[in-house]
Amino acid sequence: MANHVPASFLTRANALFRKNLTYQKRNIWSNVRLIVIPFYLCVLLVGIQVLFDTQVNNSADNRCGCRCIHKNGDGKCERKSCGLQYSSLTQASFCAFPNPPPLLPLLQIPRPETRLVDPARSSCKRTGSCPVTILVTGNNHTLGETLSRNLLSTSFAVNSSDHFLRNLAYNVLGTISEADYTNYLDPGIHSDLPIFQIRPYCTPTTNLSFSFRQPPITFHKEVRCVQGLNLWRNNSVEVNDEIFKGYRQGNHEEIINEVAAAYDLLDTDRNKFNVTIWYNSSYKGNFKVQDRRVKYVRVPRSVNMVSNAYLRFLRGPGTKMLFDFVKEMPKQESMLRVDIASVIGPIFLTWVIVLLFPVILNSLVYEKQQHLRIIMKMHGLGDGPYWMITYAYFLAISTLYIICLMIFGSAIGLKFFRFNDYSIQFIFYFLCINLQISIAFLVSSAFSKVETASVAAYLYVFGSGLLGGFLFQFMLEGLSFPRGWIFVMELYPGFSLYRGLYEFSQYALKRQLNGSDGMKWKYFSDSAMDEVFYIIIIEWFLALIAAYYMDRVSSSANDPFLFMKNLIKKSPSPQRHSLQRQGSSVSVEMEKLDVVEERERVEQLMLESSTSYAIVCDKLKKVYPGRDGNPPKMAVGGLSIAVPPGECFGMLGPNGAGKTSFINMVST
């Protein structure tokens, strides 16, 4: 038989492409549902955002208070005025502040039940009478003791004049209320909580009340005295150790023992002022800086206290550097603008992107279930071209799917897409779909039925979104959860995808809240996206290599761990001599005896002029002509058989042995 030239790569690609299109055509309605679901989820996100805007963002509680100042004859308001005078404390933060009011500079002090005290005096936590502790250390003990005595004032004076801030500036005042995200209204001043005057000692007459006005609101405040206790420590190591043990997770009992401030005077002397100040950063909030807005911390008063103490040391007790007030920048009227679509977007978009996984996996398992891969190999399709062409096909439809998703999401106004750099988004999605395709090739070797593969794939789809939203994100935002375990969890492909989507959502939220740039390449290394990119790229190549290896093993019916067995197989020792003679063996392939006998019987029957046999075939052949550049296929090659009448005859053989071709030939 003449040699035939193998089919070209383009010819095989065309054949595979037509095969894939045929499969997709048979599953047309499943594909329609697959295409509709992402668009439906995007529209659902927009609908949720509209509902949230109506019920929350545009609520009267989340905007500056207003009052109608002129009505028409029908009783409808024609003109209204908005401002602080018409607002509750909740609404006040949304009002315009063309000239923000000056606020008292307060020191953040712990609540009575969390203050650092001697264990022998812990009963004060129940009565609320614990002192406020300030730790001091430095190289010069004598100087440190002197500055410690100068930290707090021994007297308190205030009146209700127009210069009340100047009067209060002579005193060290504190609050147990945390600061807010802005400084237009300080909760320590505008709430019902008292202000605390911190003094070395308190008397029954040191508590008082006063009123002051910040137009258009008049505040009535109670001032209570609390003892300030200055404690010397030998070095900064002791201070760090005491602060850490006062943290909830720094001791086995999970007891909080918090200090108001701590100072390391280092090498301070009369010619040099050098100090390190500790403060409690947990008051910033429960979220990481790059993920959420952070609250103010009351550090300025701590700086002023130690500066005044040093000035008194140099110039005498009457010297002071007054800290009159703190003041926010002017602002326009604002409204609450929470992009709820970006908040819940990572869950929905995880489902949308991972929905490609069942499609790819089912297609690969279907080929195995219907033996299409074997048939294609019989027609000359090698493993290399099959992998390249099939992978390129899935990559093309996945890329088109992602591009359509980004265009549609941006067109309907989802800020998740519009506020982040499109190039970063596309590269991220492109890497994710490549990883999905590689994993689908790898996992397909474990399934033989489409139904089983489909169930497992959809469990992966919905499990990734739900676990990402309700487990992984909870651990991601929890400051107490180790960052190393976050990295380990991101090795799961569903969580690495969710982490990338989470970063996009956080940057979109920050742009919505404070007008930042969203996710840009210049912020790439500041976020966790670089870590996610590295994980996905490495897993992509590892999954691709493992999938190709498992495919070769499954197609050859070998043990997947055969290469390991060969590596650990004990080789003959070179020191062990054998007296056996190394011979050579010759393998001769011989026909079976019954085949030879059958051929001889047919040859004998062919010499006779007549025979009573029902079927006599002598060297019967069947060759299917080559198509699409493939070589001809030998279905039956030289079959000799004789079947007498009345005999029940059957044919056994593997797929492709030629059984059907033989029956078709003898029956037509």
Phi and psi in degrees as a GROMACS rama.xvg file:
@    title "Ramachandran Plot"
@    xaxis  label "Phi"
@    yaxis  label "Psi"
@TYPE xy
-71.2209  149.225  ALA-2
-73.171  138.349  ASN-3
-110.394  139.981  HIS-4
-74.7709  129.478  VAL-5
-60.2038  153.741  PRO-6
-62.6985  146.094  ALA-7
-71.0157  164.576  SER-8
-62.0307  -41.3045  PHE-9
-65.13  -35.7741  LEU-10
-65.6117  -44.1728  THR-11
-67.1758  -37.0408  ARG-12
-62.962  -40.351  ALA-13
-63.8447  -41.6837  ASN-14
-64.816  -43.9986  ALA-15
-65.5759  -38.9051  LEU-16
-62.4585  -42.4818  PHE-17
-66.9753  -36.236  ARG-18
-63.1347  -44.2039  LYS-19
-65.6004  -39.1427  ASN-20
-64.6868  -37.2555  LEU-21
-63.2381  -42.1153  THR-22
-64.7767  -42.4006  TYR-23
-66.8573  -33.2964  GLN-24
-66.8103  -37.163  LYS-25
-66.6711  -25.12  ARG-26
-111.691  40.3412  ASN-27
-60.9408  -42.1031  ILE-28
-72.6688  -32.4327  TRP-29
-64.4208  -38.7557  SER-30
-68.3641  -36.7091  ASN-31
-63.1355  -43.9706  VAL-32
-63.5029  -38.3959  ARG-33
-62.3816  -38.9423  LEU-34
-73.5369  -35.7491  ILE-35
-72.5971  -36.392  VAL-36
-58.0145  -48.2756  ILE-37
-59.106  -42.394  PRO-38
-66.7022  -36.3027  PHE-39
-64.0615  -43.0161  TYR-40
-66.3601  -37.2697  LEU-41
-65.1385  -43.7175  CYS-42
-64.2576  -36.8731  VAL-43
-63.0721  -39.4708  LEU-44
-61.5639  -41.8687  LEU-45
-64.0523  -41.1447  VAL-46
-63.1554  -40.8281  GLY-47
-63.4812  -38.9465  ILE-48
-64.9303  -41.8872  GLN-49
-62.6634  -43.6984  VAL-50
-63.8539  -40.4282  LEU-51
-66.8081  -38.6287  PHE-52
-61.1342  -41.4797  ASP-53
-67.6698  -43.6506  THR-54
-89.5589  -25.9557  GLN-55
-120.804  -61.741  VAL-56
-59.3498  -38.7008  ASN-57
-97.0737  12.6968  ASN-58
-67.5509  150.429  SER-59
-62.9396  -28.2182  ALA-60
-72.1674  -17.4248  ASP-61
-110.522  32.1687  ASN-62
-150.297  165.254  ARG-63
-63.4505  139.978  CYS-64
-67.428  143.691  GLY-65
-132.764  160.249  CYS-66
-142.973  139.56  ARG-67
-74.1187  129.726  CYS-68
-113.484  -4.80961  ILE-69
-155.834  127.848  HIS-70
-117.791  151.719  LYS-71
-87.6406  -173.5  ASN-72
-64.729  -25.8563  GLY-73
-84.7917  0.738333  ASP-74
85.2863  4.92431  GLY-75
-86.6677  144.776  LYS-76
-75.4358  125.549  CYS-77
-98.7768  -27.3479  GLU-78
-146.904  136.667  ARG-79
-133.075  157.494  LYS-80
-121.809  137.425  SER-81
-119.837  145.782  CYS-82
169.482  -179.488  GLY-83
-60.5723  -35.0124  LEU-84
-66.0917  -17.0291  GLN-85
-108.866  9.45108  TYR-86
-113.202  149.393  SER-87
-81.7957  173.709  SER-88
-62.7273  -31.2157  LEU-89
-67.9855  -39.8017  THR-90
-79.592  -22.8463  GLN-91
-60.9569  -34.0528  ALA-92
-67.0318  -14.9179  SER-93
-94.6612  -5.22377  PHE-94
-78.7144  161.598  CYS-95
-72.692  140.247  ALA-96
-126.098  79.0349  PHE-97
-65.3763  -29.014  PRO-98
-136.918  83.6904  ASN-99
-56.2734  143.265  PRO-100
-73.2757  148.57  PRO-101
-71.7523  141.515  PRO-102
-121.801  152.583  LEU-103
-65.0586  135.481  LEU-104
-80.1086  106.807  PRO-105
-104.293  152.112  LEU-106
-95.1909  133.998  LEU-107
-76.7034  117.785  GLN-108
-117.225  150.025  ILE-109
-70.6221  158.067  PRO-110
-66.7907  153.192  ARG-111
-54.5277  -37.2706  PRO-112
-76.9296  -7.9586  GLU-113
-116.245  9.56776  THR-114
-79.703  148.059  ARG-115
-73.1587  121.394  LEU-116
-140.404  164.156  VAL-117
-65.0137  133.982  ASP-118
-52.6907  -29.1444  PRO-119
-70.3385  -18.9108  ALA-120
-111.927  23.2358  ARG-121
-67.1704  -12.5776  SER-122
-64.0084  -20.5498  SER-123
-66.1143  -20.275  CYS-124
-67.6544  -29.3369  LYS-125
-78.5883  -32.8821  ARG-126
-90.822  -10.4327  THR-127
75.9854  22.9595  GLY-128
-110.838  16.691  SER-129
-69.3183  141.829  CYS-130
-73.649  164.629  PRO-131
-93.5627  122.726  VAL-132
-96.3531  136.3  THR-133
-125.301  124.394  ILE-134
-96.2917  139.779  LEU-135
-134.514  138.212  VAL-136
-146.366  173.884  THR-137
163.858  177.335  GLY-138
-78.2264  -26.6973  ASN-139
-111.566  104.705  ASN-140
-64.2649  -42.5726  HIS-141
-62.4497  -46.0393  THR-142
-63.2182  -38.962  LEU-143
-62.2556  -41.2244  GLY-144
-64.6908  -38.1995  GLU-145
-65.514  -46.961  THR-146
-66.0744  -32.9548  LEU-147
-61.366  -41.0759  SER-148
-67.8909  -24.7579  ARG-149
-88.6091  -4.04917  ASN-150
-67.2776  -38.0035  LEU-151
-115.194  148.355  LEU-152
-83.036  151.361  SER-153
-99.6111  -3.97791  THR-154
-134.628  164.692  SER-155
-143.672  128.324  PHE-156
-142.987  137.78  ALA-157
-157.799  148.164  VAL-158
-135.413  176.249  ASN-159
-98.2554  26.3633  SER-160
-75.181  178.143  SER-161
-68.3553  -13.6282  ASP-162
-106.175  37.8584  HIS-163
-64.5776  -32.9061  PHE-164
-64.232  -39.8947  LEU-165
-63.733  -37.8005  ARG-166
-65.9178  -41.8174  ASN-167
-71.1863  -22.7298  LEU-168
-65.5962  -17.9808  ALA-169
-77.8317  -8.69005  TYR-170
-115.588  156.538  ASN-171
-97.9406  107.713  VAL-172
-110.993  146.762  LEU-173
-138.746  170.902  GLY-174
-147.413  151.19  THR-175
-91.6744  -2.85056  ILE-176
-84.3508  135.027  SER-177
-72.0335  150.36  GLU-178
-70.9264  166.517  ALA-179
-100.503  -176.126  ASP-180
-74.2648  -20.9035  TYR-181
-127.895  170.65  THR-182
-117.962  29.1263  ASN-183
-77.2649  -38.5551  TYR-184
-132.851  117.51  LEU-185
-87.803  121.028  ASP-186
-57.4748  -27.3947  PRO-187
-67.8589  -21.1276  GLY-188
-105.017  -41.766  ILE-189
-93.024  3.19627  HIS-190
-98.6689  179.567  SER-191
-83.7714  -2.38448  ASP-192
-71.5939  145.939  LEU-193
-74.3591  161.164  PRO-194
-96.0447  142.028  ILE-195
-107.875  130.189  PHE-196
-93.5485  119.878  GLN-197
-95.9523  117.05  ILE-198
-134.058  159.665  ARG-199
-61.4591  -28.4138  PRO-200
-153.529  157.143  TYR-201
-121.814  149.865  CYS-202
-124.751  162.818  THR-203
-59.628  -20.3134  PRO-204
-95.3968  5.05134  THR-205
-85.5263  -7.49846  THR-206
-87.6613  136.441  ASN-207
-154.446  174.07  LEU-208
-129.939  152.46  SER-209
-152.907  164.164  PHE-210
-124.912  147.349  SER-211
-149.617  158.999  PHE-212
-117.671  130.032  ARG-213
-122.146  95.347  GLN-214
-47.0599  133.384  PRO-215
-99.4622  20.3902  PRO-216
-112.449  139.268  ILE-217
-107.604  130.447  THR-218
-111.331  140.035  PHE-219
-114.768  116.03  HIS-220
-119.181  143.5  LYS-221
-102.217  132.44  GLU-222
-110.71  121.573  VAL-223
-113.507  146.48  ARG-224
-88.1392  139.314  CYS-225
-134.636  138.001  VAL-226
-73.0827  135.165  GLN-227
-102.225  124.469  GLY-228
-113.19  112.624  LEU-229
-93.5966  123.162  ASN-230
-120.073  133.715  LEU-231
-89.7196  138.366  TRP-232
-124.771  150.182  ARG-233
-68.7755  -32.6182  ASN-234
-158.303  173.112  ASN-235
-69.4355  -24.3264  SER-236
-63.0495  -42.2456  VAL-237
-64.5947  -38.1466  GLU-238
-64.5523  -47.5629  VAL-239
-59.7871  -42.5  ASN-240
-64.2781  -40.6498  ASP-241
-70.2051  -38.2968  GLU-242
-66.6244  -42.0194  ILE-243
-65.6505  -42.6448  PHE-244
-67.9888  -20.4882  LYS-245
-80.5315  -9.62399  GLY-246
-79.4214  149.162  TYR-247
-56.2945  -39.0195  ARG-248
-92.1624  6.88387  GLN-249
-93.471  -0.244966  GLY-250
-143.744  156.301  ASN-251
-68.0269  -30.1086  HIS-252
-80.2757  -9.13038  GLU-253
56.0836  43.3196  GLU-254
-99.046  137.133  ILE-255
-93.2608  124.598  ILE-256
-128.752  92.3279  ASN-257
-103.692  143.679  GLU-258
-103.097  157.11  VAL-259
-79.2905  -36.1968  ALA-260
-162.228  162.319  ALA-261
-148.38  140.305  ALA-262
-130.639  137.771  TYR-263
-114.971  109.141  ASP-264
-78.0709  -7.61454  LEU-265
51.1586  -123.703  LEU-266
-102.965  31.3927  ASP-267
-61.1122  137.294  THR-268
-148.059  -165.641  ASP-269
-66.9281  -21.5007  ARG-270
-102.567  -5.83925  ASN-271
-151.477  134.193  LYS-272
-117.412  108.339  PHE-273
-134.704  116.216  ASN-274
-143.045  145.054  VAL-275
-111.503  134.346  THR-276
-116.694  128.673  ILE-277
-92.9006  144.323  TRP-278
-145.499  161.851  TYR-279
-89.788  104.149  ASN-280
-78.3718  -9.21778  SER-281
-66.8028  -15.9754  SER-282
-72.9423  -7.58785  TYR-283
-67.3986  -23.6983  LYS-284
133.28  -179.696  GLY-285
-97.541  9.49105  ASN-286
-125.365  159.319  PHE-287
-68.6318  153.132  LYS-288
-60.6621  -41.1685  VAL-289
-76.2163  -10.0712  GLN-290
-102.685  -32.0734  ASP-291
-135.869  166.28  ARG-292
-66.8483  151.841  ARG-293
-117.956  150.258  VAL-294
-83.1074  160.264  LYS-295
-68.5945  153.178  TYR-296
-120.307  146.616  VAL-297
-89.2747  67.2381  ARG-298
-86.1832  -34.0083  VAL-299
-54.1979  -40.2992  PRO-300
-65.8108  -34.1495  ARG-301
-62.9384  -40.8075  SER-302
-65.2774  -42.6447  VAL-303
-64.9582  -36.8457  ASN-304
-61.1006  -49.9265  MET-305
-72.8511  -29.9294  VAL-306
-66.4733  -43.453  SER-307
-62.9925  -39.8129  ASN-308
-61.2584  -38.9072  ALA-309
-70.6988  -38.7931  TYR-310
-63.9772  -39.6695  LEU-311
-64.8212  -34.7232  ARG-312
-65.0869  -37.4638  PHE-313
-82.1559  -44.1304  LEU-314
-110.942  -4.02285  ARG-315
109.832  165.934  GLY-316
-66.4484  -19.4591  PRO-317
-83.8078  -4.21376  GLY-318
-87.1376  133.779  THR-319
-146.444  147.22  LYS-320
-107.812  102.114  MET-321
-70.3822  138.69  LEU-322
-112.803  91.547  PHE-323
-67.8703  -52.97  ASP-324
-164.223  168.065  PHE-325
-116.885  150.238  VAL-326
-146.841  137.3  LYS-327
-85.0307  163.485  GLU-328
-74.473  151.246  MET-329
-60.4195  151.424  PRO-330
-145.123  156.445  LYS-331
-88.5981  169.515  GLN-332
-64.5265  140.397  GLU-333
-133.754  170.667  SER-334
-134.694  159.452  MET-335
-68.6311  128.663  LEU-336
-134.712  82.3078  ARG-337
-99.1222  122.408  VAL-338
-86.8152  86.669  ASP-339
-64.8441  -26.4606  ILE-340
-64.1283  -35.2863  ALA-341
-75.042  -29.2955  SER-342
-66.3347  -47.1246  VAL-343
-96.3282  -0.580962  ILE-344
-58.4724  -40.385  GLY-345
-56.2813  -36.8968  PRO-346
-66.0751  -50.2334  ILE-347
-62.8651  -45.3087  PHE-348
-72.93  -25.8278  LEU-349
-61.5885  -45.1243  THR-350
-61.5558  -43.1152  TRP-351
-61.4549  -45.9667  VAL-352
-74.2069  -40.6737  ILE-353
-74.4497  -12.113  VAL-354
-60.8488  -20.0007  LEU-355
-69.6881  -25.3062  LEU-356
-62.403  -48.6398  PHE-357
-60.732  -34.6116  PRO-358
-62.5507  -47.6385  VAL-359
-67.6233  -44.9479  ILE-360
-63.5522  -44.254  LEU-361
-63.1217  -37.8357  ASN-362
-64.4166  -42.2715  SER-363
-68.4889  -41.6047  LEU-364
-69.3558  -33.5017  VAL-365
-61.5517  -40.7829  TYR-366
-60.2774  -39.6531  GLU-367
-70.0002  -43.0943  LYS-368
-64.3086  -38.0653  GLN-369
-93.1159  7.12964  GLN-370
59.9306  25.6548  HIS-371
-67.8542  -34.0958  LEU-372
-64.5482  -40.6297  ARG-373
-64.92  -42.6819  ILE-374
-63.0223  -41.1305  ILE-375
-65.4103  -36.9034  MET-376
-68.4691  -35.4162  LYS-377
-64.283  -27.3225  MET-378
-91.4593  12.7132  HIS-379
97.9084  10.3817  GLY-380
-85.5768  114.853  LEU-381
-77.8681  168.037  GLY-382
-66.1285  -41.9913  ASP-383
-60.8482  -55.1172  GLY-384
-59.9601  -37.1845  PRO-385
-60.7103  -46.748  TYR-386
-63.8557  -46.8275  TRP-387
-62.9734  -44.8133  MET-388
-70.8974  -44.914  ILE-389
-65.386  -42.5332  THR-390
-62.9271  -43.7958  TYR-391
-63.5684  -35.7595  ALA-392
-64.7477  -49.214  TYR-393
-65.1099  -36.728  PHE-394
-66.0028  -37.6136  LEU-395
-65.8776  -47.3799  ALA-396
-70.759  -31.7277  ILE-397
-69.0234  -41.0173  SER-398
-64.1534  -42.9572  THR-399
-61.8283  -39.168  LEU-400
-60.5977  -45.5722  TYR-401
-68.3737  -41.3834  ILE-402
-62.3091  -43.9454  ILE-403
-62.4799  -38.7685  CYS-404
-62.8962  -45.911  LEU-405
-64.7778  -41.2011  MET-406
-66.1521  -45.8293  ILE-407
-66.861  -43.5893  PHE-408
-61.0036  -39.8706  GLY-409
-70.1766  -37.6821  SER-410
-65.6115  -35.2212  ALA-411
-89.051  2.55262  ILE-412
95.7209  17.6758  GLY-413
-72.5675  117.078  LEU-414
-67.7863  -21.1029  LYS-415
-53.9214  -40.3769  PHE-416
-87.7413  -40.7089  PHE-417
-75.0101  -28.4359  ARG-418
-90.0852  -5.86915  PHE-419
-114.78  151.536  ASN-420
-59.8698  127.048  ASP-421
-66.8312  -32.2786  TYR-422
-67.6239  -39.5083  SER-423
-64.7701  -42.8908  ILE-424
-61.5473  -46.3178  GLN-425
-63.7882  -44.4181  PHE-426
-63.1929  -40.4105  ILE-427
-62.5201  -48.4843  PHE-428
-65.0103  -36.9998  TYR-429
-62.9036  -43.0393  PHE-430
-64.902  -39.0237  LEU-431
-64.8011  -42.622  CYS-432
-70.8487  -31.2287  ILE-433
-64.9766  -41.5639  ASN-434
-63.9084  -39.9459  LEU-435
-62.3023  -43.0595  GLN-436
-63.7489  -43.5264  ILE-437
-62.7393  -42.7986  SER-438
-66.4415  -36.9844  ILE-439
-62.5583  -42.632  ALA-440
-61.2704  -41.0035  PHE-441
-68.1915  -46.0263  LEU-442
-72.0643  -26.9484  VAL-443
-61.3077  -25.3112  SER-444
-69.1969  -15.0782  SER-445
-92.9761  -4.81865  ALA-446
-121.615  146.677  PHE-447
-120.633  -9.63291  SER-448
-126.983  139.853  LYS-449
-65.3127  -38.0396  VAL-450
-61.0264  -45.9358  GLU-451
-64.7875  -43.1892  THR-452
-63.166  -37.8657  ALA-453
-65.669  -43.2738  SER-454
-61.8321  -46.9656  VAL-455
-62.6937  -39.2331  ALA-456
-66.4304  -42.2131  ALA-457
-73.9162  -27.7951  TYR-458
-63.122  -39.5334  LEU-459
-65.0044  -39.6233  TYR-460
-62.3738  -58.0456  VAL-461
-75.233  -30.6955  PHE-462
-65.1342  -37.9797  GLY-463
-63.5315  -43.6019  SER-464
-67.5745  -45.7098  GLY-465
-69.7375  -44.9854  LEU-466
-66.2926  -35.1616  LEU-467
-65.0192  -42.9518  GLY-468
-75.8663  -34.5487  GLY-469
-108.597  -10.1754  PHE-470
-120.768  -58.4745  LEU-471
-64.0561  -43.6663  PHE-472
-66.2382  -37.0999  GLN-473
-60.3568  -43.913  PHE-474
-71.9366  -32.757  MET-475
-65.6137  -38.1078  LEU-476
-88.4727  -11.0049  GLU-477
-81.9197  118.882  GLY-478
-66.3534  -22.0144  LEU-479
-82.1873  -13.204  SER-480
-81.4253  129.181  PHE-481
-59.7676  135.898  PRO-482
-65.8244  -28.3526  ARG-483
-63.8978  -36.3345  GLY-484
-71.775  -28.9409  TRP-485
-61.4117  -43.1347  ILE-486
-62.4952  -41.913  PHE-487
-62.629  -41.689  VAL-488
-65.9446  -31.9082  MET-489
-70.0818  -13.1031  GLU-490
-67.6197  -22.2621  LEU-491
-73.1806  122.524  TYR-492
-55.2201  -35.9751  PRO-493
-64.0267  -36.1542  GLY-494
-77.3662  -34.0424  PHE-495
-66.114  -37.9858  SER-496
-63.352  -45.039  LEU-497
-64.1613  -37.5933  TYR-498
-63.6645  -42.0436  ARG-499
-63.0112  -43.8673  GLY-500
-64.8069  -35.3208  LEU-501
-63.7129  -41.4524  TYR-502
-63.7569  -41.8657  GLU-503
-59.5251  -43.4122  PHE-504
-65.5601  -38.7789  SER-505
-67.7576  -39.399  GLN-506
-70.4615  -33.4769  TYR-507
-66.1977  -39.3559  ALA-508
-64.5158  -42.2568  LEU-509
-64.6728  -37.03  LYS-510
-67.5022  -36.8069  ARG-511
-66.3768  -37.0123  GLN-512
-82.8297  -44.3271  LEU-513
-126.211  9.83848  ASN-514
74.122  23.7993  GLY-515
-72.4503  -176.415  SER-516
-84.3189  -8.8655  ASP-517
77.7509  -169.212  GLY-518
-74.8022  115.607  MET-519
-126.537  164.523  LYS-520
-62.2388  -29.8969  TRP-521
-70.6589  -19.0737  LYS-522
-100.596  6.01195  TYR-523
-60.1674  -46.866  PHE-524
-74.8882  -19.4903  SER-525
-76.8227  -23.4673  ASP-526
-92.7586  -172.805  SER-527
-93.6253  8.57269  ALA-528
-66.129  -35.361  MET-529
-63.7094  -40.2235  ASP-530
-63.3377  -43.0817  GLU-531
-64.5423  -41.5362  VAL-532
-60.2399  -46.1656  PHE-533
-61.5579  -43.1143  TYR-534
-62.0022  -46.4478  ILE-535
-65.7128  -42.1956  ILE-536
-63.6966  -46.0215  ILE-537
-64.8459  -44.8606  ILE-538
-65.7459  -33.1024  GLU-539
-59.5318  -51.3503  TRP-540
-67.6848  -39.9074  PHE-541
-64.7875  -42.6145  LEU-542
-65.6883  -36.9234  ALA-543
-66.1724  -43.4292  LEU-544
-65.616  -44.9329  ILE-545
-63.7902  -38.2613  ALA-546
-65.5666  -42.4176  ALA-547
-64.7705  -40.0955  TYR-548
-64.2778  -46.4819  TYR-549
-64.4079  -33.3187  MET-550
-65.9793  -42.6875  ASP-551
-65.5124  -38.4045  ARG-552
-66.424  -45.7518  VAL-553
-67.2816  -34.32  SER-554
-72.5626  -24.6859  SER-555
-99.4133  -0.320768  SER-556
60.3222  31.4195  ALA-557
-94.0003  164.865  ASN-558
-69.0549  129.594  ASP-559
-58.3525  -25.0339  PRO-560
-106.065  24.6898  PHE-561
-62.7098  -37.1403  LEU-562
-65.1819  -31.8193  PHE-563
-71.2408  -38.6542  MET-564
-64.4051  -36.4222  LYS-565
-68.0589  -33.6116  ASN-566
-70.5095  -38.7144  LEU-567
-92.1678  -3.30246  ILE-568
-63.9332  131.891  LYS-569
-72.5427  123.251  LYS-570
-86.6796  155.28  SER-571
-60.6254  138.868  PRO-572
-73.6888  133.27  SER-573
-68.8006  -16.6301  PRO-574
-87.5739  -8.65869  GLN-575
-96.1805  116.391  ARG-576
-94.386  141.315  HIS-577
-115.796  138.617  SER-578
-90.0848  -3.44661  LEU-579
-74.0643  142.453  GLN-580
-84.1569  128.752  ARG-581
-77.3678  108.974  GLN-582
-101.768  -178.768  GLY-583
-123.066  146.658  SER-584
-116.949  146.901  SER-585
-119.532  123.394  VAL-586
-100.073  122.633  SER-587
-116.875  118.246  VAL-588
-78.9441  120.424  GLU-589
-120.511  146.702  MET-590
-71.2483  151.929  GLU-591
-69.3239  152.67  LYS-592
-63.0317  -39.8597  LEU-593
-67.8884  -30.53  ASP-594
-67.9259  -42.4371  VAL-595
-64.1579  -43.1201  VAL-596
-63.8601  -38.7212  GLU-597
-65.8163  -39.9996  GLU-598
-65.7402  -41.6483  ARG-599
-64.3409  -36.9049  GLU-600
-66.3696  -39.9488  ARG-601
-65.0783  -41.6803  VAL-602
-62.4617  -37.5298  GLU-603
-67.5921  -40.5851  GLN-604
-66.4304  -33.0272  LEU-605
-68.0988  -21.0681  MET-606
-82.0061  -19.4411  LEU-607
-80.8068  148.87  GLU-608
-73.8649  -29.7233  SER-609
-144.668  157.294  SER-610
-148.66  153.584  THR-611
-95.8659  2.88462  SER-612
-71.4906  141.74  TYR-613
-73.4218  -39.4492  ALA-614
-132.528  128.406  ILE-615
-134.888  118.107  VAL-616
-122.791  130.085  CYS-617
-120.181  109.922  ASP-618
52.4683  51.6564  LYS-619
-73.5669  134.524  LEU-620
-131.356  150.632  LYS-621
-143.792  121.836  LYS-622
-124.479  124.902  VAL-623
-88.5484  129.458  TYR-624
-65.29  151.414  PRO-625
-72.0077  147.24  GLY-626
-132.744  151.92  ARG-627
54.0325  34.4678  ASP-628
84.0762  -1.55583  GLY-629
-81.1569  151.133  ASN-630
-71.0253  159.744  PRO-631
-59.5103  150.526  PRO-632
-110.806  119.639  LYS-633
-80.8122  109.7  MET-634
-89.0965  -44.6168  ALA-635
-129.372  125.402  VAL-636
-123.068  95.0043  GLY-637
68.8563  49.6986  GLY-638
-87.042  126.807  LEU-639
-118.694  124.597  SER-640
-155.461  146.818  ILE-641
-134.183  124.144  ALA-642
-119.107  116.167  VAL-643
-73.6036  160.267  PRO-644
-67.0935  145.179  PRO-645
82.8937  -1.35376  GLY-646
-89.4759  136.745  GLU-647
-87.6637  112.107  CYS-648
-117.257  134.085  PHE-649
-128.517  158.304  GLY-650
-123.134  132.655  MET-651
-119.679  146.086  LEU-652
169.035  159.171  GLY-653
-71.8072  172.443  PRO-654
-59.7054  133.475  ASN-655
85.6983  6.35297  GLY-656
-76.0474  -18.615  ALA-657
109.315  13.637  GLY-658
-62.1013  -51.0059  LYS-659
-64.6169  -39.695  THR-660
-62.3057  -40.8133  SER-661
-64.1045  -44.6859  PHE-662
-64.4303  -39.6368  ILE-663
-63.1316  -37.1624  ASN-664
-70.1671  -41.7308  MET-665
-82.3113  -11.3203  VAL-666
-103.553  1.33117  SER-667
